[in-house]
Amino acid sequence: MDRAKLRPRDRAKERTTGGSEGRAPGGTATGGSDFLHLSIDDAPPGGRAAWLTDRLRDAIADGRLPVGSRLPASRTLAVDLRVSRGVVTEAYQRLIEDGQVAGRGRAGTVVVATPPRPSAPSAPPTPFRSPAGPAPAPWPPASDPPFAAPHRLDVFDVLRTAPARIDLTPGVPDLAAFPRAAWLRAERAVLRRLQPTDFGYGDPRGATALRLAVADRLARTRGIRVDPAAVVVVAGVSQALGLLAQVLRAEGADTVAVEDPGSLGVRQHLNNWGMATPPVPVDSAGLVVEDLVAAGHPAVMVTPAHQFPTGVVLGGDRRRQLTRWTDTGGLVIEDDYDAEHRYDRPPVPALRSLLADRGCYVGSVSKLLAPALRIGWLLPPPRFQDAVVAAKRNADLGNAALPQLVLAELMHSGDLDRHLRFLRQRHVRRRDAMVTAIQECLPGATVHGAAAGLHLTITFDRPGSDVDVAAGCLDRGVKVQPLSWHAQRPYPPGLVLGYAASTPTQIHEAVAVIGDVSRGSP
């Protein structure tokens, strides 16, 4: 942001950023941004602009903000951090004076120079060992109703097509909010630039433009530094799991431990590729790593940013324990589930930022845009890179190029970030509506995981069958998932409730039905 283009009122704010340094309205509320995981709580009193300048310089120096990347609009970053805009513009101006960034008018403030940085040496490959695991159990016939046999392969397809007035299925975004106008603009821009050769077969890793955009986005928002050449574009998390399962089996491994409770869908995908999925318990701090170590499992799949379905965040001590476990040869598969959908807590860095050589990272736009796009990304550890690319080549020769290029354009133009900010505001209103409805209609239920994500979980205060409750709700036109579907060991009965795709009125009506069914009311 060029100081000369600031309004007089903004320049006055800049000159008065010492002392309390322009705290934005909101009293003692703390501010945090997905951008570089900045938290204003880390800034010293009276030195916020200097602190922000140093954080930006560090990110430019270590490659999280490469040359050509764009800084957030000063107004947007100020709102995220809950500081005055003058704090941000002062930091940007200092970087402009240093020659590291430049104001480009409507193109924003762009990184134009970065000092050379030494590359970190790669850790030597670690052996991968696997104990023998049980074969997946046979599935019941497909003619059973959805709640009669939850472990059938097509259970989610059957439930998805079941008629209902209100659908509270977890993990479903607001499909009506898909940014059609922005997508069309991006698609037109892409088509204008495409050459005839761009319509041929491409790199099985994915379009170069998207791999560059993903690497830049992960550096800015998830703290992950990755070479774009190491990014593999996949058809969603499900394909990523299939590719990893093939590679692991070729290495002699047939077991991936999973969180418990944890996603039934993940277990199904891994079981389908012949992988055993033994449970590791989850408590209020996330995965119980001590149990993982004691069991001797060679690999584990985790959702550390917003555990499904409980919503807990993997704590700092558990992250350190998991890091030490990988030093002994263990492999972490990180599904960055719901990481961008946070409301009442600061951003949580990805495990991959600590485990570049010992972890697989998986992400997608299914919850941010739409699952029908079938676009995600996989960051395998270096020792698996060639094998994963070979498996992707054999699977489908690579994702369709045009949607990849359009998504890259959305990321580059800033439209994707604008869409995310819009969704967060909408999700908060719907989340609050669901919490209020639960307090009114289910006063004995306990709410879990409401600070982030597209769903929350409730547990009941008395024993009973949550499957029967879910079936009764479906009979009355409300679609939910029983918590027991996602648990391999005994766990309190409850429901997993999605709120992103329903209006506050629909949410209140649906929760009232759940309350009636759980009490046995007609």
Secondary structure, DSSP 8 states (H G I E B T S, - for coil): --GGGS-HHHHHHHHT-STT--B-SSTT---EETGGGEEGGGS-TT-HHHHHHHHHHHHHHHTSS-TT-B---HHHHHHHHTB-HHHHHHHHHHHHHHTSEEE-GGG-EEE------------------------------TTS-TTT-TTSTTHHHHHHHS--SEE--TT---GGG--HHHHHHHHHHHHHH--GGGGS---TT--HHHHHHHHHHHHHHS-----GGG-EEESHHHHHHHHHHHHHHHTT--B-EEEES--HHHHHHHHHTT-B--EEEEETTEE-HHHHHHHT-SEEEE--SS-TTT-----HHHHHHHHHHHHTT-EEEEE-TTTT-BSSS-----GGGT-TTTEEEEEESTTTT-GGG--EEEE--GGGHHHHHHHHHHHHSS--HHHHHHHHHHHHHTHHHHHHHHHHHHHHHHHHHHHHHHHHH-TT-EEE-TTBSSEEEEE-SS---HHHHHHHHHHTTEE-EEGGGG-SS----EEEEE-TTS-HHHHHHHHHHHHHHHHT--
